[in-house]
């Protein structure tokens, strides 16, 4: 999927019902169009997928609905197929909140909360590859395929000093692109790579992880510090209450951990 699609979902509360003493000006900061517009990135299967009906579902969708309920407003889901598109949409004020891996490059346009989930980034190779360890990847003989604009792309662009990077259109197409173009390594969400290895065969993951992704919520930086604090407090409440852990369990997500409390 490459096209952007949008759906509208109403939170199950009347307007402004259930808001936890949030001032009207803060609610307005989150809803300049009258509804809370949340980007949902289907490129990260840990956080969002489509259910049997084709609707977006997952941990990020649950959090978006819960935040809309806290504000007491309607929710509009803007469903996208890559992290890069979600970052651009929020940075350009075309959405009000989103779900992203924290990265300093993205922070120019997005104010991040602390992390709510920790996710492992892994490498995948062909069974006959001579590569056995993560430390062996950064070599001028190797090409690494990542999803364009993903957290892995941003991180590896900074960290890999010798290996070349090639980019697939989206994170879910990384392994297919890696096979089609004959590169040496595919990089991405461990669970996505494991699923692709089972689907295609002849592939294996290198042991360990090359990074831990700190997945957070964020809003356009121009919405102000007070709105950013409200969103940050919401994320801490969702971790502390068990909401995030319950959402991970409800959606059958293995291999992702609830992030510790901010400052912990």
N, C-alpha and C positions, 0 to 999 in steps of 0.2 A: 504494500500500500504506500502510495506517495502523496495522495491528495489529502488536503485538510478537510475534515468534516466537523460539523457542529451539531450538538443536540442540546435540548433544554430540559432540565430536570428541576422540578420544584421540591424544595425541602418540605418535610411533612409538618410544618408549623405555619400558622398565620403570620402575616407581616409583623415583624418586631417581637413576636412571642418568643420567650426563652432567652432573650438577650441578657447577658450578665452584667448589668449596669455599665454597658458600653455607651459612651456619649454619642449623641446623634451626629456630631461632626466627624467622629471616627468611622461610624457606619457609612456616612456619605463618602469618606475617603476611600473606602473599599468598594463602593457601589456607585460610581459616577453615572452609570447608565441605568441604574435602578435595580439591577440584579448583580450578584457576585459572579463574575466570569472567571472560571478556573481552567487552566490548561491541564490536560491529561495526556501524558506521553506514553503511547503504546509501545515505544521502542524498548522499554524496560519491563520485562514480563513479571518481575518481582512485584512491581507496584501497580501495574494496570494491564488488563487484557480485555477482550470482548467476551461476554457471556453467550449462552446459547441463543439468545434473542438478537445478538449483534450489538447490544448496548455495552458501553464501557463499564468495567467493574474492577474492583481491586482495592488495595489499601489506600491509594491516593484518592480514589473516588469516595471512599468512606470518610476520609478526613475532610475532603471538600464539603461533603454534605453536612458533617458535624459542625464545621466552621460557619456555614450558611445558617444553620440552626442557631448557633450561638449569637450571630448577628441579627437573626430574625428576618432574613431576607430570602428571596428566590435565588436559586442556583442555576447558572448556565455552564454546561461543560463544553469546553472547546477541545475536541479530541484530535490529537496530532500524532504523527508517526515517528517523530524523532525528538531528541533532547534539544538539538539546535533550533528547531522551529519553536519549541516551547520557550526557550530562552529569548529568542527574538520577539515573540508575541508579547511576553510580559515586559521586556525591556522597552518595547515601543508603545507601552500603555494600551495595547489592544486586549489585554486581560488584566485581572486584578490580583490573582494569586497563581502560583504554580508550584511544581514539585521538582526539585533539581538536586544534583550533586553539587555540593559547595565547591566552588573553584574561584580563585582570585580574579581570573579574567572576567568571569561572569558578574562579579561583584560591582563592576562599574555601573551597571544598569539595574541590578537587583539587590535588595536588602534581604539577606538570608536570616532565618531563624537558626537555632542550633539544630543539630541532626536529630531526626527521629528514628532512623533505621541505618544500620551499617551493612554494607554489601561488599562482597569480595570481587575484585577484578582478577581474571585468570587468563592464561595463555593456552591455546589449543594448537596442536601440530598433527601431521600425518603419522601413522604408526611407524613408518620407516624413516622418520626424521632422526638425524643424529642428536638433536637437542633433547637433553634430559633434565636440565635445571633452568630456572628462571634467569639466573645470572648469565647464562650462555646466550641469551637472546640478543643483547646489545652488541652486535658484531657487524662490521660493514658488509659482510656476505649475506645478511638477512634482511628480509622485507616483512614488515608487520602490518596487517590489515586491521583497521579500527572503523567504527561508525563515525561518519562525519559530524563534528561538533559535539560528540559525546564526551562525558567526563574522562573516558579513557584516551580519547584523542587529545584533549587539552593536557592531561597529565603526561602522556608519553611524548608529546611534542616537546615538553620541557625536559623530560628526564632521559630519553634515549639520546645518546651522544653519537653513536656510530651506525646503528641500524636505520634503514629507511622506513618511512611510514607511507602506506597507501590507504585510501579512504573509501569505504563502501558508502552507499547513499544513506543507509540507516543501520542502526545496530542489529536488528533482526536479520539483515542480509549480509552480515560480515562473513559468516562461514561459507555461504554460497559464493561470495565474491572471492574469498581466499582460495577456494578450489578452482574457480573459473580462471583466475589470473595467475595462479601458480606461485603465490607468495609463500613464505616460509612459516608464518605464525599468524593466528587469528587472536585478537584480544577483545575481551568483553565481560559481561556479567557471567559468573561461573555457571549459574543455572541454565542460561541460554545456551552456552557452549556445551554443557552436558547433554541438553536435549538434542542439539544438532548432532553431536557425536553418536547418540543412540539412533537418530533418524537416518544418518548417512552411512555410518560404519567406517572403519579404517582410520579412525581418528582417536586421539587421546589428549588429555589435559596434562600439562606439566604440574608437578606437585607444588602446593603452596599458592600464594597470591602475590601479585606485583603491587597491589594497592588496596586499601580499604576505602570505599566510597562512603562519605558522610552525606546521606540523603536528607535534604531539608525542605521546608516550605520557603517561599519568598514572595515578595511583592515589588512593584516598580519603586525604585529608590525615591522618586519624587513624591510619593504619597506621605512622607513625613515620618519622623521618629516615633510619634505617639502611636500611629497605626502599626509601625514595625514592632513596637513593644507588645501591642495587643496580640499580634500573630505569634510572636515569640512565646508569650505566656500561654496561648492556646496549645502550642506544641508541647510545652512542658506539662500542661495538664493532661494531655492525651497520653503521654508516656507514663506519668505518675499514676493515672487512674487504671492503667491496664488496657486502655482502648487500642493502642497500637499493637500490643502483643495479641489481643483477641482478634484483631483484623488479620494479622499474619496467619494465625491458626485457622480462622474462618475461611480464608482463601487458599489454604493448603500450601503456604510458602515455607520451604525448608532452606536453611543456609543463610538466612538474613536474621540479624539480631536487633533487638530494640536498643537504641543508643542510650548511653547513660544520661543522667540529668545534666543540664548545662553547668559547666564548671566542675563536673564530677570527674 
